[in-house]
Amino acid sequence: MMCTELSGAATRPRDIVVRALGVTAYEPTWRAMQAFNAARESTTRDEIWLTEHAPVYTLGLAGRVEHLLRNPGVPVIKVDRGGQITYHGPGQLIVYLMIDLRRNGFGVRALVRKLEGAVVEWLDSVGVFAYGKAAAPGVYVRRSGGEAKIAALGLRVRNGCTYHGLSVNIAMDLRPFDDIDPCGYPGLAVTQLAEYVAGPTVATAGHALAPIIARRLTKDVGT
């Protein structure tokens, strides 16, 4: 069923449902997002899903296989999000976003800025300075005189509603990123929260970040 804009603000389901799914397999979760989006109605509440995946490379709709430099035995799945190639694995927080853009009154570019702003706000709360970049979506931190990417975004919009979302590197094995051009950028450095803050986990990160995202999506909060 198509996702349609509501005529009256009084009936808008503004509260966002947050679901902590634990560790999930990538493909069934992707299919569940597609099914959720296909079945939602004008009054369906938006949802945020927090999860973590076993090792997998995902390649976006316009993704070029040459950005997979070599494969250490990790599955590669072609998916229907934007962006190039990225890696998901244990120790990485995945935030999937089923958001009705038309009902909420903003577009995908504004959604990207809101998500980046939420991650920046959360990282600042734990003492890590971070920033977004308009020309290269995601969240970056300073490292050794340069910069490194700590969070990546890849979204799909269908019938005015989104799925896929955001990944944040918490405390993981970063070596699989060495075998790709992360997000299609050769030589892009990748980092994780554990390099800056002791003791983070995917569960604690999701518990802290999800309310910030929900607040920024339901209120007029800038980046």
N, C-alpha and C positions, 0 to 999 in steps of 0.2 A: 504494500500500500504506500502511496506517495506521502511524503511528509509535507504538510501544508501549514501555511502561516495562520495563526489564530487572529480573530478579529478583535477580541477583547482582552485587555491586560489582566482583568480580574480572574480569568480562567487559565492563565499561563502557569504551567507547572515549573516554577522557578527553582525549587529545591533539586539538587543533583544527587542521584544515588551513587554512592561509592561502594564498590565491591572489591574486597581483597581476595583474590583467587588463589594465592599461593603459587606454587610452581605448576605451570601448564605446558602442554605440548603446543608448538607454534601453530601448525596448520588447523587443528580443531578450534583453536581460539580465534584464528582469522575467520574461519567459516561461521563461527558463532556471531562474530561482529557483523558479517554480511547479512546473516539471518535476522539479527536484531534490527538492522537498518531497514531491511525489506519489509519487516512486519510492523514497524512503528507507525503510530497514528498521530494526529495533531496534538493529542493530550498525553502522549507518552513522555515520561520524565527522561531528561538527559541522564546519562550514566558515565561514570569514570571507572574503569577496570584497572586494578593494580595486579601485576603479575611478574613472573620471572620465567625465562625459557632455558631449555637445554641448548647447547651450542648449535647455531644455525646462521647461515648467511641469507639475507633476503635482498632481492634485486627488484627495484621499483619498475613501474611501467615503461619508463624510458631508459631503464638501466642498461649499461653496456657491459657485456660479459668480460671485456678486456680489463675492466677494473678489478677483476679477480685475478691477482697476479700469480697465485699458486694456491692449491687447496690441500690443507693438511688433513683431509678426511672429514671435513665439516659439511653437512647437507646444505645445498643451495636451493632456495625456493623463489621462483618468480611470482611476485605478488602485485596487487592492484593499487598500491599507494604511489605517491609521487616520490621523486628522489632517485638516487643511484643505489649503490650497494652499501650495506651496513652489516654489522655483526651483533647478534644477541647471544648471551650466555649467562651462566650462573653468576650472581653477584651484580647483575645489572637490573635496575628498576625499569619496568615497562609500564607506561601509563597510556591506556587506550581510552579514546574520547569519542563517545557517541553523543554528539551535540547537534541540535537543530539550529543552524545558523540563522535562518530567516526569522524564526520565532524570537531569537535572542537579539536580532537587529544588528548583527555585524557579519562581515565576510571572512573569508579564509585568511587574508593577510592580517586582519585585526586579531583573529584567533591565534595566529603564529606569534604575534607580538605579546599577546596576553600570556601565552604559555612560556615564552622566553622570560617575560617579566616575573612570572611566578617562580621559575627556577632560580633566577637571579636573586629574588627576594629571600627565598629559602636558604640559598647558599650564603647570602649575607648574614642570615640569622645564626649560622654556625661559624662565622668568621672567615668566609672565603669570598673574595672579590671576584665577580664574574660579570659578563656582559654579552649581549646579543649583537649580531651584525646583520644589517639589512640586506647586504649582498650575498650573504652565506648563512641561511637560517640555522639556528642552533644556539648553544650557549658555550662560551669560551672562558678560559682562565689564563692568567699569566704564568709562564713557567720558563725559568732559565733564560730570561731576556727575550723570550718569544711568547707564543701562545699555544694552547692546546685545547681541543674540543672535549667537553665533559658531558654534553647532552646533544642529542640529535632529534630531528623532527621529520616525520613523513606521514602525510595525511591523504585520505581519499574523501572526496565530496560526491555524494550521490543523492539526487532529489533534495538538495538543500541541506543535507545532514552529513555529518562526518563519521568516519571510523579510522582505524589505525591511530597513530599518535606520537608519543614521545618516549625516548629512552634516555636514562641517566646512569652513567657508570658510577657504581658505588664502591664495591670491593671485589674485583674480578681479575681473571687472567686476561691481560690486554694483548697477549701475543698474537691471537688470530687477526687483530687489526693490522699487523705487519704484513699479512698476506693479501691485503686489498688496498685500493685507493679509497680511504674512508669517505663516504658520501660523494665519491667521484673526484676527489681532490688528491692528486699524487703528492706524497710527502706530508700530508696533513698529520700533525701530532695529535695523539689521543691520550687523555688522562682520566683519572677517577678520583672520587672524593677521598678515598683512603690515603692518597698521597698528601692530603692536606689536614685531615681530621682523623683522629684515632677512634676505632671502634664502630664505624657506621655499618648498618645492615640494610638490606633491601626493605625489610619490614618496617624498621624505624623510619627510614627515608620516606617510604610511601605514606606512613601515618602522618608525617609532618608536612609533606608536600601537597597531598590531595586537598586539604582544606584551603590552602592558598590558591590553588588552581580554581576550585569551586567558587571562591569569593570573587576572583578576578573575572570569571565567566558570567556571574550573575549580577555584578555591579559595574558601574561605569568607572573602572580602574584603568589607568594608563599603564604603559609599559615600564 
